Amino acid sequence: MDVKIEESWKQALAPEWEKPYFRQLTDFVRREYAATTVFPPAGKIFAAFDACPFDEVKVVLLGQDPYHGPGQANGLCFSVAPGVPFPPSLRNIFQEVSSDTGAPVPADGDLSRWAAQGVFLLNATLTVRCHAAGSHQRQGWETFTDAVISTLSARRDNLVFLLWGSYAISKARLIDPSRHLVLTSPHPSPLSAHRGFFGNAHFSKANAYLTEHGREPIRW
């Protein structure tokens, strides 16, 4: 199957493209885009991969679902386009970045500036129906993104995995902790941020690990 995705990822994930689950997933996604409003725009389904090639990944940040409101999802987890108001979780992320590193809260929520530095902004499910959170879960995306995480763990070294909330933390089973740094905390959602997301210092910890292993830190 010819999947329109950045070439290094296309090669790294080659075993997935011909598996029955991926063909079924592709058929499902095509039907959904044809029948209803789905986010992100079809051309941005693999935006996280296109923005951060396989060999350039330094940090993996795992989200769950794309935003399901109009104009929000842009294919990068937690990110929104310039001019779109910060969703609550993203506002809390920027608050923690600022308190942890001293960086000012940015003027917009477009995290492509992180992706360009090697932050892979992966949602576990890459598509969603408008106003229907979780509507594309259990259709095959999780099988695919589990393979993505496993492939990164097995074929790269000294990555930082940021797992926030119980769902993301459940993916730690796919990561070899002897080869990578796995940082976990509550989710930045307003429902849980005060239970340990604020003050987790993940951004400075990630940079300290990258520096220790001879890699350029992220300008958060």
Phi, psi and omega in degrees: 000135181268100181265132182276090184214155182308141195299320182294324175290323179301320179287315184298326184257016185310322181298337185282329194297330184259003180287146182305320182298324183287324176295318177296320177298315179300317178298317179299312183296319179298317179297318181296314179296328180285332190260336188207183178271124183232144178240152355287177173308146189307324181289352182247010180305318182255029183300323181298322179288317182295329183276346187214088183303156188307313185281354180258357180294131174241325181229137175247120176249121187255123170256185182250295182240150168296157171301142184250009175268150181304135173079004184265301188294132177233016176091355176246129185299140180069351187270148171227159181290156175306138180093345178272129179304147179296124167297157186304317181296319180294321176301319179290325175300312180296326178296317179291320175305314183295314182289330182280317189246347183085358179292140179290154173296128185288167182283339180218168184260020181279109184272012177299336177293331173286315181302323181294342180261000178109016175266114182270112190260082191259125166271144178293327174243129191265353179220162180200147173287150176304130176059027181221078181304136177077006187291341179250016174286155178061030175248359180126342180300320183295325176298318180294310184288333170299319178295324177299311181296316180298320180294317176299316181299319186279329190251353177240165177231152172058044171268158173252126176252122178258111184243110185245121180092159188298325181294309180297319181299330179297341181278355179301336180297342182270355190245135178275107184289348176281346181248346187220162174264122179249116180249128182236151175194171169303162181288151177286001175306147176304338180288338187225350187303324182282358179264015175138353173289310175296127181092004181286342177056030182295329185288318176288325177295318178300314181294323178298319179294315179300315180298318180300330182257023171076024182245152180293130178291163180276136172273089184291000000 
